[in-house]
Amino acid sequence: MTYAEAITELETLLAELQEVPADIDQLHARVARAEVLVASCRAKLRGVEEQLAELGKATEG
């Protein structure tokens, strides 16, 4: 899943949580899915930060 796809799904989940009252099982499933998506996005961002740091080191020396 791409970063953009994960963000789109997170936005959809957020909209659903704001609009539709859900039972506790649905709420739990949506929150669990959101946690997975957020973790994925954070990992991708950390990867980019690391790549940029390495690029910065390579161009300095």
C-alpha positions as CSV (number, residue, x, y, z in Angstrom):
1,M,0.0,0.0,0.0
2,T,1.3,3.4,-0.9
3,Y,1.5,6.3,1.5
4,A,-1.2,8.1,-0.4
5,E,-3.5,5.1,-0.3
6,A,-3.0,4.8,3.5
7,I,-3.8,8.5,4.0
8,T,-6.9,8.2,1.8
9,E,-8.1,5.2,3.8
10,L,-7.4,7.0,7.1
11,E,-9.4,9.9,5.9
12,T,-12.3,7.6,5.0
13,L,-12.1,5.9,8.4
14,L,-12.1,9.3,10.2
15,A,-15.2,10.4,8.2
16,E,-17.0,7.2,9.0
17,L,-16.2,7.6,12.7
18,Q,-17.4,11.2,12.7
19,E,-20.7,10.5,10.8
20,V,-22.0,7.1,11.7
21,P,-22.6,5.9,15.2
22,A,-21.0,2.4,15.3
23,D,-21.3,-0.4,17.8
24,I,-18.3,-1.1,19.9
25,D,-17.1,-4.0,17.7
26,Q,-17.1,-1.8,14.6
27,L,-15.4,1.0,16.4
28,H,-12.7,-1.4,17.7
29,A,-12.1,-2.7,14.2
30,R,-11.9,0.8,12.7
31,V,-9.5,2.1,15.3
32,A,-7.3,-1.0,15.0
33,R,-7.2,-0.5,11.2
34,A,-6.3,3.2,11.7
35,E,-3.5,2.2,14.1
36,V,-2.0,-0.1,11.4
37,L,-2.3,2.6,8.8
38,V,-0.7,5.3,11.0
39,A,2.2,2.9,11.8
40,S,2.7,2.3,8.1
41,C,2.7,6.0,7.3
42,R,5.2,6.7,10.1
43,A,7.5,4.0,8.9
44,K,7.5,5.3,5.4
45,L,8.2,8.9,6.7
46,R,11.0,7.6,8.9
47,G,12.5,5.8,5.9
48,V,12.4,9.0,3.8
49,E,14.0,10.9,6.7
50,E,16.8,8.4,6.9
51,Q,17.4,8.5,3.1
52,L,17.5,12.3,3.2
53,A,20.0,12.2,6.1
54,E,22.2,9.8,4.2
55,L,22.0,11.9,1.1
56,G,23.0,15.0,3.2
57,K,26.0,13.1,4.6
58,A,27.0,12.0,1.1
59,T,26.8,15.5,-0.4
60,E,28.8,17.0,2.5
61,G,31.9,14.9,2.3
